[in-house]
Amino acid sequence: MATADSAGVKALVFDVFGTCVDWRSGIARESEAFARAHGIEGLDGVKFADAWRALYQPRMEEVRAGRRSWTILDVLHRESLDRVIADFGLKGVPAAARDELNLAWHRLDPWPDVVAGLTRLKRKFIVAPLSNGNIALLLDMAKRAGI
């Protein structure tokens, strides 16, 4: 059996959303807390999170196809949030509250093995994210998650 030769490898880059952090559980949890805080009963956080994330590719495609100028992911997430709030029939949610919920993407939890795994890899390599997330989003998430 052949083994990978790491000679000459200096840096490793990795996907973030879904690979290093559990976006679905984090967004679901924060969405449910958001709903309770605004008197909204019975919001299914997982369905809300999935609906929010489902708008990611269509929004990114607008940018990739040149139909929209480059835009940071925080802005795309915020626009998608407005759409999902409307689709779920949530009424009267102030813009400031939406802004705060949008920052849930900055507060995602790592998968249980990620911190130890990246810590081990950092002993030998430079590690960095390879993500569509903007710098502030990735930095906030990394600091909170310890990655």
C-alpha positions as CSV (number, residue, x, y, z in Angstrom):
1,M,0.0,0.0,0.0
2,A,1.3,3.4,-1.0
3,T,1.6,6.1,1.7
4,A,1.3,9.9,1.1
5,D,4.6,11.6,1.1
6,S,4.4,14.9,3.0
7,A,7.9,16.1,2.1
8,G,7.7,19.6,0.7
9,V,4.2,20.2,2.0
10,K,4.2,23.3,4.0
11,A,0.5,24.3,4.3
12,L,-2.9,22.7,4.4
13,V,-6.1,24.5,3.4
14,F,-9.5,23.2,4.4
15,D,-13.2,23.7,3.8
16,V,-15.0,25.3,6.8
17,F,-18.8,25.1,6.6
18,G,-19.9,21.6,7.3
19,T,-16.3,20.2,7.3
20,C,-14.9,22.0,10.4
21,V,-18.0,23.5,11.9
22,D,-21.5,22.2,12.3
23,W,-23.4,25.0,10.6
24,R,-26.8,23.2,10.7
25,S,-27.0,22.7,14.5
26,G,-25.6,26.1,15.3
27,I,-27.9,28.0,12.9
28,A,-30.9,25.9,14.1
29,R,-30.2,26.6,17.8
30,E,-29.7,30.3,17.2
31,S,-32.8,30.5,15.0
32,E,-35.0,28.9,17.6
33,A,-33.6,31.2,20.4
34,F,-34.2,34.2,18.0
35,A,-37.8,33.0,17.5
36,R,-38.5,32.6,21.2
37,A,-37.0,36.1,21.9
38,H,-39.4,37.6,19.4
39,G,-42.5,35.7,20.6
40,I,-42.6,33.3,17.6
41,E,-43.9,29.9,18.6
42,G,-42.9,26.5,17.1
43,L,-40.2,27.5,14.7
44,D,-38.4,24.4,13.4
45,G,-34.8,25.5,13.6
46,V,-33.4,22.8,11.4
47,K,-35.9,23.6,8.6
48,F,-35.1,27.3,9.0
49,A,-31.4,26.6,8.9
50,D,-31.7,24.4,5.8
51,A,-33.9,27.0,4.0
52,W,-31.4,29.7,4.8
53,R,-28.4,27.6,3.6
54,A,-30.3,26.5,0.5
55,L,-30.1,30.1,-0.7
56,Y,-26.3,30.2,-0.5
57,Q,-25.6,28.6,-3.9
58,P,-28.1,30.7,-5.9
59,R,-26.8,33.9,-4.3
60,M,-23.2,32.8,-5.0
61,E,-24.1,31.9,-8.6
62,E,-25.2,35.5,-9.1
63,V,-21.7,36.6,-8.2
64,R,-19.9,33.9,-10.1
65,A,-21.9,34.5,-13.2
66,G,-21.1,38.2,-13.1
67,R,-24.8,39.2,-12.7
68,R,-23.8,40.8,-9.4
69,S,-20.5,42.4,-8.3
70,W,-18.4,40.7,-5.7
71,T,-20.2,40.8,-2.3
72,I,-19.0,39.4,1.1
73,L,-20.8,36.4,2.4
74,D,-22.2,38.3,5.4
75,V,-24.2,40.5,3.0
76,L,-25.4,37.4,1.0
77,H,-26.4,35.7,4.3
78,R,-28.3,38.7,5.4
79,E,-30.2,39.0,2.2
80,S,-31.0,35.3,2.3
81,L,-32.2,35.7,5.9
82,D,-34.7,38.3,4.9
83,R,-36.1,36.0,2.3
84,V,-36.3,33.0,4.7
85,I,-38.0,35.1,7.4
86,A,-40.6,36.2,4.8
87,D,-41.0,32.6,3.5
88,F,-41.6,31.4,7.1
89,G,-44.2,34.1,7.6
90,L,-42.3,35.7,10.5
91,K,-43.6,39.2,11.0
92,G,-42.4,42.3,12.7
93,V,-38.8,41.3,13.3
94,P,-36.7,44.5,13.6
95,A,-33.6,44.9,11.3
96,A,-31.3,45.0,14.3
97,A,-32.5,41.6,15.4
98,R,-32.0,40.2,11.9
99,D,-28.5,41.7,11.9
100,E,-27.7,39.9,15.2
101,L,-29.2,36.6,14.0
102,N,-27.1,36.9,10.8
103,L,-24.0,36.9,13.0
104,A,-24.9,33.3,14.0
105,W,-22.7,32.3,11.1
106,H,-19.8,33.8,13.1
107,R,-20.6,31.7,16.1
108,L,-20.7,28.1,14.8
109,D,-19.4,25.2,16.8
110,P,-16.6,22.9,15.6
111,W,-17.2,19.2,15.1
112,P,-15.9,17.3,18.2
113,D,-12.7,16.1,16.6
114,V,-11.8,19.3,14.7
115,V,-9.9,21.3,17.3
116,A,-7.7,18.3,18.3
117,G,-7.1,17.4,14.6
118,L,-6.2,20.9,13.5
119,T,-4.0,21.3,16.6
120,R,-2.1,18.2,15.6
121,L,-1.8,19.3,12.0
122,K,-0.5,22.7,13.1
123,R,2.5,21.1,14.7
124,K,3.9,20.3,11.3
125,F,2.0,22.5,8.8
126,I,0.5,25.9,8.3
127,V,-3.3,25.5,8.3
128,A,-5.7,27.9,6.8
129,P,-9.3,28.0,5.7
130,L,-10.2,27.8,2.0
131,S,-13.7,29.2,2.1
132,N,-16.1,31.7,0.6
133,G,-16.5,33.2,4.0
134,N,-15.2,36.7,4.5
135,I,-12.2,37.4,6.7
136,A,-14.2,38.7,9.7
137,L,-16.6,35.8,9.6
138,L,-13.8,33.2,9.5
139,L,-11.8,35.0,12.1
140,D,-14.7,35.3,14.5
141,M,-15.6,31.7,14.0
142,A,-12.1,30.5,14.4
143,K,-11.6,32.4,17.6
144,R,-14.8,31.2,19.2
145,A,-14.4,27.6,18.1
146,G,-10.7,27.4,19.0
147,I,-9.7,26.5,15.4
